[in-house]
Amino acid sequence: MAAAGRFALARSMLRAAGLVNGGNWTGGPGVFDCAGPKFTARVLEGAVHFGRGFTLMLLTFLGYKTFRNIPGSLLIYANQTVEEIVDQADYLYGTGEVTKLYHLLIEHKNSANGELLWRLARASRDLAQLESITEERKKQLAYEALEFAEKALAKNELSFAAHKWYAICVSDVGDYEGIKAKIANAYVIKEHFQKAIELNPKDATSIHLMGLWCFTFAEMPWIQQKIAATFFATPPSSTYAEALQYFNKAEEAEPNFYSKNLLMLGKTYIKLKNKKLALLWLTKARDYPARNEEDKQVQKEAAELLKLLTRLTN
């Protein structure tokens, strides 16, 4: 549908809902251009009074291009409910608007709501992954993300997402604290991934991350194992077979949900010397539609491993 048609239909929907009367907005004086961002921002503000979910519905209906043109300052309103902020945050996350998402949620950093706080932890971490972020800022964001994840967990210990993002953020911070802290953190990370899975056995991401934990310690170099043994009587350990179980369970929970899970299945089968299944999963990883930079890196690594396996097989 053309833009003019979308806005005309949107206006008729809003008129039926009692939010618009002709060209005038019922929530206040003035005539607004129904084909511009000013109107859309006013729609978002008025939709707060209409009920949960209506804002997200309008954003989806009006279209992503229109949404991108709305100034960030117009997207935050004092009378928004937590549910509406969450809806808006999830929309931004789904469309990959990392910076806008962070600026939306950081306004609520003092919130007592765990659902907002774990999303803020995720947003801080995602912002740190951007190439434009300096190393100093990355470190700051890593610790900031951990702080929000800790608060989210304190607010709701039954939130699988809070456990998952706390574990992820603990892992990130470990990169700045040395090998001893990183190994000590491994126990904490495993505990919270397992708790996340216990609370939501269908969350493919938590299951995948537990598999990644197992794979990491299964291939820990000998020298690092020795270092770990000097600090801990029973250093963290795992096997490729255990990692494989988690990667397969993640795929069962949500098939093709993540390119890296496909890649890790291929890499684990290589470690287990099953070339046939390694070729199968690496091919799937290589052919996975690239939606972001990580998918492109997965495609590249999968393609390189396929070439190597093919040479070894022939």
Secondary structure, DSSP 8 states (H G I E B T S, - for coil): --HHHHHHHHHHHHHHTTSEETTEETTSSSB--TTSHHHHHHHHHHHTTT-TTHHHHHHHHH-HHHHHTS-GGGG--TT--HHHHHHHHHHHHHTT-HHHHHHHHHTTTT---HHHHHHHHHHHHHHHTSTTS-HHHHHHHHHHHHHHHHHHHHH-TT-HHHHHHHHHHHHHHHTTSHHHHHHHHHHHHHHHHHHHHHH-TT-HHHHHHHHHHHHHHHT--HHHHHHHHHH-SS-----HHHHHHHHHHHHHHSTT--HHHHHHHHHHHHHTT-HHHHHHHHHHHHTS---SHHHHHHHHHHHHHHHHHHHHH-
